[in-house]
Amino acid sequence: MNIAEFHKEIASGVPAPVYLFCPHKGPKVSTYEPMLAEQAVQAAIERFVEPSMRDLCFTMYYADESDPREVVNNALTVPFLTERRVIVVHRADHYQFETVGKPILSYIETPSDTTLMLLVATQIDRRLKLFKVCERAGRIVECPELKEDEVLKWARREIEARGKTIQTAALQQLFARTGKHLSDVRNAVEIICNYIGERESIEEKDVEAACSDVDEEEVWALTDAIAASNTTKAIRVLRELIEPNKNEFQILGSINWLLRTAYGVAAGGEAGASINRFAADKVKPLATKLGLAKFRDAFALCIETDLLFRSTGVDRSLALELLVIKLAAPRNRPA
């Protein structure tokens, strides 16, 4: 099943009980686009979870942090005041299915008809029991990297969803600067849409201005200061970045990129495979400082800052400073 077929099935209101989102297996190489899985999961949540009932019928797990027996017990619990319970399990491939992960396999074989379970695996061995059981009793949803023309269409839809239009030359310029990873594309779209303000049409000059590179040396200096928990230096470098009238959204995007890159280094495997050696070496101290356990908090802080940016009257420079102070806090303090 591809992503389009998944969205159609979810929209019908009659989903399968279990879906496994995983890489696409091509003739020579497997590829994976996490944004496709993320958007698909969000679409399912919006379709089946009433916001007022979220605490009662929706749970998100991370396989490397959760007991599979707890996941299964939750999945078998009849939902209260709602038709369907929704459970999302990220990094599902981390379960050891020959041992502690067996309850998950047993559940997938005979799933509850009042629960929708969404399993997300960034890598998958198709010989494993998880894949075979999901293929037999649920649905496999492949999330491949998109081709250039598909990325351009995706970016245009993201822009139109924000009430904007974009000229063809500007769209090509956007792709040239971001590449085909959808998280980078979406980040650039956010920056550009905020940069043009009330104007509706995005021109090539807007892309060039909004997505111009933040001074590289200062970005690495900020990385080093955060990794060393040197709050004073981190704030000084941040102010140097802001000083030349940089776009605050652009700087927030750079911090997001630093965290994503550091996470890839910390996680290893396919998550870090596409990171060039230079960038990996630069962010390694940051990856070590945070460790895998702290990245969720770090990403949450960035989302929080993005929301602050959109609040009326908020001093964006101050919001960035608060973000950097929290990220630079010593590891034994809350992020």
C-alpha positions as CSV (number, residue, x, y, z in Angstrom):
1,M,0.0,0.0,0.0
2,N,1.3,3.5,-0.8
3,I,0.6,6.7,1.1
4,A,-2.2,7.8,-1.2
5,E,-4.0,4.6,-0.7
6,F,-3.6,4.9,3.1
7,H,-5.1,8.4,3.1
8,K,-8.0,7.1,1.0
9,E,-8.7,4.2,3.3
10,I,-8.5,6.4,6.4
11,A,-10.9,8.9,4.8
12,S,-13.4,6.1,4.3
13,G,-13.7,5.8,8.0
14,V,-13.1,2.0,7.9
15,P,-9.4,1.5,8.6
16,A,-7.5,-1.7,9.0
17,P,-6.7,-2.4,12.7
18,V,-2.9,-2.2,12.2
19,Y,-0.6,-0.3,9.9
20,L,3.2,-0.5,9.6
21,F,4.9,2.5,8.0
22,C,8.3,1.6,6.7
23,P,10.9,2.2,4.0
24,H,10.2,1.4,0.3
25,K,12.2,-1.5,-1.0
26,G,13.5,-0.6,-4.5
27,P,15.3,-2.9,-6.9
28,K,18.7,-1.7,-5.7
29,V,18.2,0.4,-2.5
30,S,15.6,1.1,0.1
31,T,14.5,4.7,0.8
32,Y,12.5,6.3,3.5
33,E,10.8,9.7,3.8
34,P,9.8,10.2,7.5
35,M,7.6,13.2,6.7
36,L,5.2,11.0,4.7
37,A,4.8,8.7,7.7
38,E,4.4,11.7,10.1
39,Q,1.7,13.3,8.0
40,A,-0.1,10.0,7.5
41,V,-0.1,9.4,11.3
42,Q,-1.4,12.9,11.9
43,A,-4.2,12.4,9.3
44,A,-5.3,9.3,11.1
45,I,-5.3,11.1,14.5
46,E,-7.3,14.0,13.1
47,R,-9.8,11.6,11.5
48,F,-10.4,9.4,14.5
49,V,-9.4,11.3,17.7
50,E,-11.7,14.1,18.9
51,P,-9.5,16.8,20.5
52,S,-11.6,16.8,23.6
53,M,-11.2,13.0,23.9
54,R,-7.4,12.9,23.2
55,D,-6.4,12.0,26.8
56,L,-9.0,9.1,26.8
57,C,-8.4,7.5,23.5
58,F,-4.9,8.4,22.1
59,T,-1.5,7.2,23.3
60,M,1.9,7.6,21.7
61,Y,4.8,5.2,22.5
62,Y,8.5,4.9,21.6
63,A,9.5,1.2,21.3
64,D,12.9,1.7,22.9
65,E,11.3,3.4,25.9
66,S,8.1,1.4,26.5
67,D,7.1,-2.1,27.6
68,P,5.3,-3.9,24.8
69,R,3.0,-5.5,27.4
70,E,1.8,-2.0,28.3
71,V,1.2,-1.2,24.7
72,V,-0.9,-4.4,24.2
73,N,-2.9,-3.9,27.4
74,N,-3.8,-0.4,26.3
75,A,-4.7,-1.6,22.8
76,L,-7.0,-4.2,24.3
77,T,-8.8,-1.7,26.5
78,V,-12.2,-0.8,25.2
79,P,-12.3,3.0,24.5
80,F,-14.4,5.2,26.8
81,L,-16.9,7.6,25.3
82,T,-15.4,7.2,21.8
83,E,-15.7,4.7,18.9
84,R,-12.0,4.0,18.5
85,R,-8.7,4.1,20.4
86,V,-5.6,5.2,18.5
87,I,-2.1,4.0,19.4
88,V,1.1,5.1,17.7
89,V,4.4,3.3,18.3
90,H,7.4,5.0,16.9
91,R,10.7,3.2,16.3
92,A,8.7,-0.1,16.2
93,D,11.7,-1.9,14.7
94,H,13.5,-1.5,18.0
95,Y,11.5,-4.2,19.8
96,Q,13.2,-7.6,20.1
97,F,10.5,-9.7,18.6
98,E,12.1,-13.0,19.5
99,T,11.9,-12.1,23.2
100,V,10.2,-9.2,24.9
101,G,8.4,-8.0,21.7
102,K,6.3,-11.2,21.3
103,P,3.2,-9.7,22.9
104,I,3.1,-7.1,20.0
105,L,3.2,-9.9,17.4
106,S,0.5,-11.9,19.2
107,Y,-1.7,-8.8,19.3
108,I,-1.3,-8.0,15.6
109,E,-2.4,-11.6,14.8
110,T,-5.7,-11.0,16.6
111,P,-6.1,-7.2,17.0
112,S,-8.9,-5.4,18.7
113,D,-11.6,-4.0,16.4
114,T,-11.9,-0.9,18.5
115,T,-8.2,0.1,18.3
116,L,-6.2,1.6,15.4
117,M,-2.5,0.8,15.9
118,L,0.0,2.7,13.8
119,L,3.6,1.3,13.9
120,V,6.4,3.4,12.5
121,A,9.7,1.8,11.6
122,T,12.5,3.9,10.0
123,Q,14.2,0.6,8.9
124,I,12.8,-2.9,8.5
125,D,14.1,-6.3,7.6
126,R,11.3,-7.8,5.6
127,R,12.4,-11.3,6.8
128,L,11.5,-10.3,10.4
129,K,8.3,-11.5,12.0
130,L,7.0,-8.0,12.5
131,F,6.9,-7.4,8.8
132,K,5.5,-10.7,7.9
133,V,2.7,-10.5,10.6
134,C,1.8,-7.0,9.6
135,E,1.7,-8.0,5.9
136,R,-0.6,-10.9,6.8
137,A,-2.9,-9.4,9.4
138,G,-2.6,-5.6,8.8
139,R,-1.3,-3.2,6.2
140,I,2.2,-2.3,5.1
141,V,2.5,1.4,4.1
142,E,5.7,2.2,2.2
143,C,7.1,5.7,2.6
144,P,9.7,6.2,-0.1
145,E,11.8,9.3,-0.8
146,L,10.0,11.4,-3.5
147,K,11.4,12.3,-6.9
148,E,12.1,15.9,-7.8
149,D,8.7,16.5,-9.5
150,E,6.9,14.9,-6.6
151,V,8.8,17.1,-4.1
152,L,7.9,20.2,-6.1
153,K,4.2,19.3,-6.1
154,W,4.4,18.5,-2.3
155,A,6.0,21.9,-1.6
156,R,3.4,23.7,-3.7
157,R,0.6,22.0,-1.7
158,E,2.3,23.1,1.5
159,I,2.5,26.7,0.3
160,E,-1.1,26.7,-0.9
161,A,-2.3,25.3,2.5
162,R,-0.8,28.5,4.0
163,G,-2.8,30.7,1.7
164,K,0.1,31.5,-0.6
165,T,1.1,30.9,-4.2
166,I,4.6,30.5,-5.6
167,Q,6.1,31.2,-9.0
168,T,7.7,28.3,-10.9
169,A,11.2,29.9,-10.8
170,A,10.8,30.4,-7.1
171,L,9.7,26.8,-6.6
172,Q,12.8,25.6,-8.5
173,Q,15.0,27.9,-6.4
174,L,13.4,26.5,-3.2
175,F,14.2,22.9,-4.3
176,A,17.8,23.9,-5.3
177,R,18.4,25.2,-1.8
178,T,16.6,22.4,0.2
179,G,17.0,19.2,-1.7
180,K,14.4,16.5,-1.5
181,H,14.1,15.8,2.2
182,L,10.6,17.0,3.0
183,S,11.5,18.2,6.5
184,D,14.0,20.6,5.0
185,V,11.4,21.7,2.4
186,R,8.7,22.3,5.0
187,N,11.1,24.3,7.2
188,A,12.0,26.5,4.2
189,V,8.3,26.9,3.3
190,E,7.6,28.1,6.9
191,I,10.5,30.6,6.7
192,I,9.5,32.0,3.3
193,C,5.8,32.3,4.1
194,N,6.6,34.2,7.3
195,Y,9.2,36.3,5.5
196,I,6.7,37.6,2.9
197,G,4.1,38.5,5.5
198,E,0.7,39.5,4.1
199,R,1.8,39.1,0.5
200,E,0.3,36.1,-1.3
201,S,2.7,35.4,-4.1
202,I,6.2,34.1,-3.5
203,E,8.9,35.3,-6.0
204,E,12.3,34.0,-6.6
205,K,13.9,36.9,-4.8
206,D,11.9,36.0,-1.7
207,V,13.4,32.5,-1.6
208,E,16.9,33.9,-2.1
209,A,16.4,36.5,0.7
210,A,14.6,34.2,3.2
211,C,16.7,31.1,2.7
212,S,20.1,32.7,2.4
213,D,22.7,30.8,4.4
214,V,23.1,31.8,8.1
215,D,26.8,32.5,8.7
216,E,28.3,29.0,8.9
217,E,31.1,29.7,11.3
218,E,28.7,31.4,13.8
219,V,26.3,28.5,13.5
220,W,29.1,26.1,14.4
221,A,30.2,28.4,17.2
222,L,26.7,28.3,18.6
223,T,26.7,24.5,18.4
224,D,30.0,24.3,20.3
225,A,28.7,26.7,23.0
226,I,25.5,24.8,23.5
227,A,27.4,21.5,23.6
228,A,29.8,22.9,26.2
229,S,26.9,24.3,28.3
230,N,28.5,27.7,27.9
231,T,25.3,29.8,28.2
232,T,27.2,33.2,28.1
233,K,29.0,32.3,24.9
234,A,25.9,30.8,23.3
235,I,23.9,34.0,23.9
236,R,26.7,36.2,22.5
237,V,27.0,34.1,19.4
238,L,23.2,34.1,19.0
239,R,23.2,37.9,19.2
240,E,25.9,38.1,16.5
241,L,23.7,36.0,14.3
242,I,20.7,38.2,14.9
243,E,22.6,41.5,14.7
244,P,22.9,41.8,10.8
245,N,19.0,41.7,10.6
246,K,18.8,38.0,10.1
247,N,15.3,36.4,9.9
248,E,14.5,34.9,13.3
249,F,12.6,32.1,11.6
250,Q,15.7,31.4,9.6
251,I,17.9,31.1,12.7
252,L,15.3,28.9,14.4
253,G,15.4,26.7,11.3
254,S,19.2,26.5,11.6
255,I,18.8,25.4,15.2
256,N,16.3,22.8,14.2
257,W,18.7,21.5,11.6
258,L,21.5,21.3,14.1
259,L,19.3,19.3,16.4
260,R,18.1,17.0,13.7
261,T,21.7,16.4,12.5
262,A,22.9,15.8,16.1
263,Y,20.0,13.3,16.6
264,G,21.0,11.4,13.4
265,V,24.6,11.1,14.8
266,A,23.3,10.0,18.2
267,A,20.9,7.5,16.8
268,G,23.3,6.1,14.2
269,G,22.1,3.5,11.6
270,E,20.1,4.9,8.7
271,A,19.3,8.1,10.6
272,G,22.9,9.1,10.4
273,A,23.9,7.5,7.1
274,S,23.1,10.6,5.0
275,I,25.0,13.1,7.2
276,N,28.3,14.1,5.7
277,R,31.4,13.6,7.9
278,F,32.2,17.3,8.4
279,A,28.7,18.0,9.8
280,A,28.7,14.8,11.9
281,D,32.1,15.8,13.5
282,K,30.8,19.3,14.2
283,V,27.6,18.2,16.0
284,K,29.1,15.2,17.7
285,P,29.6,17.1,21.0
286,L,26.0,18.3,20.9
287,A,24.8,14.7,20.3
288,T,26.9,13.5,23.3
289,K,25.6,16.3,25.5
290,L,21.9,15.6,24.8
291,G,22.0,11.9,24.3
292,L,19.0,10.2,22.7
293,A,16.8,10.7,25.8
294,K,17.0,14.5,25.7
295,F,16.3,15.0,22.0
296,R,12.5,14.8,22.4
297,D,12.6,17.6,25.0
298,A,14.9,19.6,22.7
299,F,12.6,19.3,19.7
300,A,9.6,20.2,21.9
301,L,11.4,23.4,22.9
302,C,11.8,24.3,19.2
303,I,8.1,23.8,18.6
304,E,7.3,25.9,21.6
305,T,9.5,28.7,20.3
306,D,7.9,28.5,16.9
307,L,4.5,28.9,18.6
308,L,5.8,31.9,20.5
309,F,7.0,33.4,17.2
310,R,3.4,33.4,16.0
311,S,2.0,35.0,19.2
312,T,1.2,38.7,18.9
313,G,3.7,41.0,20.4
314,V,6.3,38.4,21.3
315,D,10.0,39.6,21.0
316,R,11.4,36.9,18.7
317,S,15.0,37.6,19.6
318,L,14.2,37.1,23.3
319,A,12.3,33.9,22.5
320,L,15.4,32.6,20.7
321,E,17.6,33.6,23.6
322,L,15.3,31.6,26.0
323,L,15.5,28.6,23.7
324,V,19.3,28.7,23.5
325,I,19.6,29.1,27.3
326,K,17.4,26.0,27.9
327,L,19.4,24.0,25.3
328,A,22.7,25.1,26.8
329,A,21.7,24.2,30.3
330,P,23.9,21.5,31.9
331,R,22.7,18.0,31.1
332,N,21.7,17.2,34.7
333,R,19.2,20.0,34.6
334,P,15.8,19.9,32.9
335,A,16.0,20.9,29.3
